[in-house]
Amino acid sequence: MSLLAEPHHDGAAWHVPVEAPRLGDTVPVFVRVPHGHGTGGVWARATADAEPMFVAGRIDRTTAAETWWRCDIPMHNPLTGYRFLLGGGADPGYRWLNGSGTHHHDVTDADDFLLTTAPPAADWARDAIVYQIFPDRFARSGHDREPPPWAEPAGWDDPVVHTGPSTPAQWYGGDLDGVTDKLDHIGAVGADTVYLTPFFPAPSNHRYNASSFDEVDPHLGGDKALARLAQEVHARGWRILGDLTTNHCGSTHPWFRTALADPASLERQFFYLTPAGEVVGWLGHGSLPKLRYASVELRRRLVQGPASAAARWLRPPFELDGWRVDVANMTGRYRTDDRNAEVAAALRRTVDEARPGGLLIAEHCHDATADLRRGDWHGTMNYAGFSNPVWTWLRDPAAGLTLSGKPVAPTRGPAEALLATVRAFRAGVPWHAMAASWSLVGSHDTARIRTITGDAALVEVAAGLMFTMPGVPMVYAGDEIGLTGTNGEDARRPFPWDRPERWDRRTFDVYARLAALRRDAEPLRRGGLRWVHAHGDVLVFLRESAAGRLLVLAARSPHAPVRLLGRQLGLHGEAANRYGGAPPLRAAVDNHVTLPGDGPTFQVWQL
């Protein structure tokens, strides 16, 4: 049965026209009930001070396919959850509609839709296409720099060492001026936001073990190189983001050295040390001492206020447009300590004050629901609610890859499992936080999408979902030319600028065309999401806004053609194909529309 036969609500403007209400406001919310569903009444069940209340709905309008009901919800608390009770028709009983779908049994509040007074990310951030760069492996400039003393220098074409002690020491010598030299390529991909993994000095190629937060690594070109890059990025009307490690620093950082040398120092309070004097490090790594935010001085130096490191790089001459925060989920959390909310709030205030309109994205590799509800992070890197289900659906079983840190390889799940996972991780999150989160099919911490799928045609399907589902696409440099890699370290291969024969030009064209489609089609950037069909090898959904409606089909292999009622789709006349090359859609005399059954394929039609 088509999912269009189910009632629908999401947090986009069609259904919630007030994006960031104020306390005391009354917010209209709309739910769409298909004709023949058997619903005679709709009530919104909301809460005020955790006490449930019901708001009776009224019919707002009726179309050929459905009835739109309106409920007016008072904004009594900064975060107000609500769901819909559907009943009162010919069928006995009632059903609930919440963020995870329609249910015939009573449900908890965990998956309720959410209204929040927290301001959303700036328009540019939700319209962005992000391009992630691991500086050591992206591009060398013409500057001749001596390798750092910890490094094991490598030639640009040398294979990556991705296991063992040499892994963090292998040094290829990419730098920030090299990034500046390649901005035309980033523009050709369709991106307009450059995200750099850490640029602070550190005794490793990844630089997540910072020895300072107050300067740019001289081996990347120093402060002046970052200023030059930022100036060129902004001259194009683009944005640039840094990567801030708030959970830990490196063991070579002066703060940590002072802490060890002087028990009476302020810095001693920056870290966790056991009674035996052992260092508490990130995931047990003593070289990455964990920061202890009970220290007011630590907050002042790193995340809070105009004198903090977080603020410094947001001001001229660098003017970063925000931060991606490394392991944000772990920051401020250790055993009985949980200062994560305090740190996130302080960092958000710092960004808002130092760079109004700046962006704050949390790295959160699993369930970010509780943290995103607070409203401090604008969004997250959406591994759990996007990457994992897409990888599982499209993975090559022969690759034998374990994904997302799991100790066993997942089965190649059906589209129903993808749908269930996406719904589960998006339920209970404010819509604008989900819409500002980054959708990614790979990063510097994962296997490459080409290796995961084993097939360029399936890479197109994965990229298609990344560019058309709600969320901000994040392209990991090299995915657009088909680079491979079996894990996060192996995936950090140097970009083969001088080896054009290694480029998959068709994949590059796929990324560029999908980016252009997203930029041109407002519903892909701001519209709601309505599921249409999910079965086995094929997934179909709608992106809808006042600016238009797009029908998207993603198929991982040939499948039975999908038949849908044109009336339910709202199809009038002919729907032109916007991507993928399939014929236009037309309703047959019985009002059914048949979507093609070939695959792998990715298709988009304009309704």
N, C-alpha and C positions, 0 to 999 in steps of 0.2 A: 504494500500500500504506500502511496506517496505520502511523504511527511507533510505535504501541503494540506492534508486532511486534518491536521492537528492545529489547535489554537497556537497563536504566536505572539511573543513580546520580546523585545530586546531593548537595550539602553540607548540606542541611537536616536537621532532627532525625530524620526517619524513617530516613535512611540513615547519618547520622553523629551519634549521640546525645551525644557529648562535643564541645561547641562550642569550648572553649579548653583543650586538654590541657596538662599540664605535662611538662617533659622527663622521660623515663623511664617515662611512662605507656604503656599499651598501649590503642590506640583501636580499638573494633570499628567496622567499616564494612560496609555491606550493599549488595548489588547484586541487582536483580530481573531474572530471565531468563524471558521468556514461554515457556509450554509450546510444544513443536514447534520451538523455535529450534535444536535440534541440539547443545546444549551439554551435555557430560558432566562438566565440571569448570571451576572458577573459581580463579584465582590472582591475588592482588594483587602487583603489581611495585612495590616501594618502593625507597628509597635510604637508606643510612646513610653519612654522610661521602662522599657522591657515588658510592658503590659500590652497584650494583643488587643486590637480593635479592628472592626470591619467597616469598610467604606463601600456603600452600595454604588454600583456602576450604572450608567445610563447609556443608551445607544446614541452614538455620535453621528454615525453615517452608515449607509449600507451600499455595497457595490454588487456587481454581478456575481461575485464569488464568496463574499464574506461580510460579516457585520463587525464594525469597529465600536467597541465599548470604551467609555471613558470613566476613570475613577480619579477623584481629587484627593491626594494624600497630603496631610499636614506634615511639614518638616519640623518635627518637635525636637529631634536630636540631630547632632552633626552627621551621624550615620544612621540612616533609616532603612531597615529592610522591609520588603513587601513581597507577597506572592498573591496569586489569584485563585479564588474559589469559583468553580464553574458548576452550575447546577440549575435546578428549577425548571428543567425541560421535561420532555416526555419520558426520558430515561430516569429511573429512580437513582437516588444517591448523588454523589458529587465527585468532582475531580479537582486536583490541585495543578496549577501551572507555576513552576518556579524555574530557576536558571538551568536546571538539569533536564527539564522536559515536563511532560504531563504524567501525573500519577493518580492511581485509583485508591491509594492509601494515604493516611496522614503522614506528613513529612516534618522534619526538623527545620529550624531556621537557617541551618548552615548554607543551604543553596538558594536562599532568597535573592531576588533582585535587590540592588542597593541604590539608594540616593545618597549623595554625599555633598557636604558643603566645601570640601577640599577643592581648591582651584585645579583645573586640568592643565596638562602640558600646553605650551604655546602652540599656536597653529603650525609654525614651521616644523616643530618636532613631530607632529602627527602626520604631516605631509611629506616627511623626509624619506629618502632612500640612503641608508647608511652603508659605508664601505669600511670594513675593518682591516687595519694594517698592523702587522707584527714587524716593527721597524727593521730589525736585524736581517730580515729575509725578503724585504720588498724591493729595495733599489739602492744601489750605491751611487753617490755623486762622484764628481771628479776629484774631490778632496782626498789627499793621501794622508791617512791617519794610521798611526802605529796601533797595533792591537793592545788591549789592556793586559796587565800582567797575569790575570787569571785565565786568559783566553787560550783556546786551541784553534788557531786560524784555519779557515777552510776556503778553498776555491769556490767560486759561485756555482760551478757545476758539480761540486763534490756531493755525494749522497749524504743525507741527514743521518746523524747518529741519534736513534730514537729510543735506545735503552742503555742503561749503565751510567757510570759516573761522568762520562764525557758529555752526556746529553746537554746539560745547562752551560757547559764551557765551550761548545762548538760555536765559533764566531765567524760570521760571513761578512760583517762590516756594512750592512745597510745603514743608512742614516736619514736624517730629516730633510736635508737638501735633495736627497734622492727621491723622497716623496714629492717634494715641490716640483721636481723635474717631470713627474709622471701624472700630474693633475689632469692633463688632457685625456689620458687613458681612463681615469676615474669618471670624468665627464662623459666619455663615450659609452661607458657601461650604463650610465643614467643616474649615477649617484650624485648627491649634493651635500653629503655630510661625511666628513672624514673622522673616523674613530681610531685613535692610536692606542695600542697597548702601552704599558708604562714607558715613559721617557726619562725617568729619574735615574741617577747613577746607581749601579748595583753590580756585584760580582757574578753576573750571569747574563745569558743572552735574552732571557725573558723579563728581567728587571722587576719581578714582583717581590724581590728581597732588597728593597731600597736602602741605600746607605745615606740618603738625604732626600728630603722633600722640597728643598730650597733651590735646586738648580737642575738644569737639563744635563744629562750625561754628556761630557765633552766628546765622547766617541760617537755620539749622534750629531754633533755639531754645536752643542752648547745652547745657551739661552738665545743667542742671536739666530740660530738656525730655526728654532721653534717660532720666533717672532717673524722671520721671513716666510715660513710656511703659513702661519696664521694670516699674515697680511695677504698672501696670494689667494688663500682660500676665501677670505672675506671679500676680496676684490671681485670674485666670481659670483658673489651673492650666496655663497655656501656657508656651512657651519663646520666647526671643528670641536671634537670632544677629546678629553684626556681620560686616563685610567688611574683611579686613585685607590690605593690599598689601605683601607681603614682598619682591617682586622689585625694586621701585623706589619712589621718592618723587617729589615734584615739584621742579622747579628753584627754586621759591620757598622750599623748606624751609631753615631755618637751618643744618642740617647741611651741606647742599650749598653754601650761601653761604659758610660758614666754610671749607669745603674749598677753594673757589676762591680765597678771600682769603688763606689762610695755609697754604702748603705744609707747614709743620711741625706742623700741628694733627692731633689724633687723627682728626678728621672727614675729613681727606684720605684716610685709609685706608678710609673707608666706600664709596668709589666707584672706578670704573674710569676712568682718564684715559689717553689714548694719549700716547706720547712727545712728540707735537706739542701736547699740552694739550687735545685734543678730548675731549668727554664721550661716554662710551658710554651710550647710552640704550636703553630698551625698544624693540625693533624699529627702531632708528635714530632715535627721537624724542629729541632733546636735552633737551626739557622734562620727560622722565621718566628721570632718571639712575638707572642700574642699581646696586643695592646689592652691595657686595663683602664676603662673609661670612668672609674671612680675618681680618677685624677682630673680636677678642674683644669690644671695647667696643661695636661695632654690635650684636652678638648680645645683649649685656646690656641695651642700651637698648630694643631692639625685640621680641625673641622669647624671651629666655632668663631665667628666674628671676622672683622676686617683684617686682623693681623695673622690669621691662620694661613697655612699653606694652601688649603682649599680655595680661599679667596684670592690669594696672590696671583694665581695663574688665570683667573677670570678677568683680571684688570689689564690695561695696557702695559707693555706692548704686545702681550700674548692674546688676551681677550678670548680665552677658550669659551665655548658656548655651553659648557656643562661638563659633567663627569659621568662615566660609567664606574661603578664602585665594585671592586673585586670582593668576592665572597661576602656580599652585604648581609646575607642571612646569618653569618657567624659573628659579625661585628658586634662587640659589646656583650656577647653571650659566653659565659663559662660557668658551668655547674650552677650554683645558686644565684650568680649574677645574671641579670638580663637588663642591660641598658641599651638594647638595640633601638628601641623607640626614641630614647633621648638623643642618641647619636644621629639617627636619621632626621629627627626634627631640627637639630642644631645645624646639620649640613644643609637641609632644605632652606632654612632661614639665611644661611651664608650665601647660597647660590642666588636666592631671590634678591638679596640686598646688593651683592657684588656684580651680578649679571642678570638684571631683570629679564625674564623670558628664557633664562637658562634651563637646562635639562638635567635631571638626576635619574639615572637608570641603575637599578640594582641587579647585580649578578645573583641569581637565585636558581639553583639547578633542580629544585624539586617544587614542593607546594608553597607558593608565595602568597596564598590567599590571605592569611592573617596579616602579613606585613603590608600588603597592598591596600587593605581596608583602611589603614590608618591615614593614608593620604599624604605621607611624607615623600615617598618615592613616586615619581611620575609613572613609572612602569618598571618592568623587569625584562631581562633576557629570557624569553619564553621557551625554555627547554621543555618543561613538563607539559605545557598545554599546547605546544605546536611541534617542536622538533621531534620529541620522542614518538608521538603517534605517527607523524609522517615517515620517520625512519622505519618504524615497525611495519607500516603498510607497504613501503616501497623497497625494503631491504632485499639484497641478493642472498638467498639462503646459503649459496655456495661460498660466500665470503667468510662465513663463520665468525662474524664480528660480535663481540659483546658490546652493548651500547649503554651509555649513561651510567657506567660504573657497576652495572649488574654483573654478578658472577657467572651467569649463563646467558647464552644467546637467546633472544626472544624468537618466538614463532612468527612467521609472516602473517600478521593478523588481517582480517577482513576489514572492509570499509566501515562496518558496524562498530568495530572496536575503535577505529580512529574517531568516529563520531562520538562514541561514549566517553573517550578520554578527553577530547577537546571540551565537551560539555562539562565534564566533571571539574576540570581545572579552571574553567571560565565562570562557573557558577559561584555566586557569592563574592565576586570581585566587582567593584565599580566599573561601569562600562568604559569610562574615559581612561582608567588605568590600564585596562586590557587593550584598548585601542592604541595607547602610546607605547605598549610593550613591544619589544623587538621580536619579530618572527625570523628565525634563522634555520637554515638547513645544514650549517656547519660553522665552526669557529676554530680559533687556535687551540682549543681544548678538546676537539673531537676529530673523529675520522672524517675524511672528505666525502662529500655527498656522491661523488663519482665512484668512490670505492664502496660506499654503503649500498648503492643501487646496482653497480656493475654495468650500467647501461646509460648511454647518453640520452636516450629517449625518456628514461625514467627520471633523469636529472631535470629534464624539461618539465615533467609533471610536478616534481618537488619544487622547482623554482616558480612554476605557475601558482601553486598553492601559497608560496611565500609572498608573492606579489599581489594576490587577489583576496586572501582571507584578511579579516580585521587584524590590525597590528602593523608595525613599521618594518619593512623588509631590511634585513641586515645581511649584506653580501660579504663573505670572507674572501679577501684578495686571493685570486687564483681559481676560485670555484668557477668563475665565468669563462675560464679557458680550459676547464676540465682537468685541473691538477688532481692528483690522487694522494692517498695517505691512509694508513690503517689505524692510526691513533692520533691524539693531539700533537705529540712530538713529531711523528712522521709526517703529519700534515703541514708542518712548518717548513716546507721546502721553498728555496729561493724562487722568486718569480723569474721565469726564463725569458727575459727581455730579448736576449741575443739568440734565442733558439725558437724562431717562429714555427718551425716544424713540430714543436711540442704543443702548440696551441690548437684547441678544438674550436675552429672558427664558427661552426654551427652553434655550439653552446654559447659562445660570445654573442652571437646574433639573437639567440633566445633571450638572454638576460637583457640586452639592450631593447628589444621589442617589448618585453614584459614591463620594463621600467617606463617606457614611453606610454604604454597603455595605462599603467597606474597613474601616471602624472596627468594624463588626458581625461581619465574617467573619475569624476568626483565620487561616485558611489564606492569605488574601491578604496578611497582614502577616508571617507566620512560616513559611508552608508551602514545600514544594519546588515545582519546576517540571518538568512532564513534557510534552513536545511530543506532540501527537496527530496533527495533519494540517497540512500547509502546501502549498498549491498555488494559484498564480495570484492569485486575488482573495480567498482565504479562508485564515484561520489559526485553528487550534483547539489549545488546551492545557489541561492540568489544573493546579490548585493543590491540594496535598495536605498534610495534617498529621493528627495524632491527633485534632484537633478537627473534622475533616470534609474533604470533597473537593468542589471546585467545577470545573465544566466551562465553559470560556470560548470563545466563538466571536466572531471579528472578521471582518467582510466589507466590502470597499470597494465592491462592486457585486454585482448578481445573479450567481449561480454555480450549478453543478451541486450538488444536495443531497449532503451528505457522509454516507456510510453507514459505520457503525462497529459492531463486535461488542459487544453489551452485556456479554458476559462479560469482554472485555478492559477495558472501562471500569469494571467493578465495579458495574454498574448493577443494582440489585435493586428491583423494583417501579417506582415513578414518581419522576422527578426534577423537583422544582418549579423554576419559573423564578424567579430572584432579581433579575434586571435585564433589561430589554429588551422584556418583554411577550410573548415567544413562548410557545406552548403547552408544557405539561409534556412531558418525554421519557418514552417507554415503549418497551420492546423488543418487536418483532414476534414472531410465532410462530417465525421462523427465527433469533431472538436478535439481529437487527440493529436498530440505532437509526439513524433518519434525522434529521439536523439540517437546519433550513430553509435554502433556497437563495436567499432574498431578500437585498437589500443596496442601499445601505449599511446595515449593522446591527451592533449590539453586544449580545450576549446572554450571560447567566450562569445556569447551572443548578446546583442543589444535588444532588449525587449521594447 
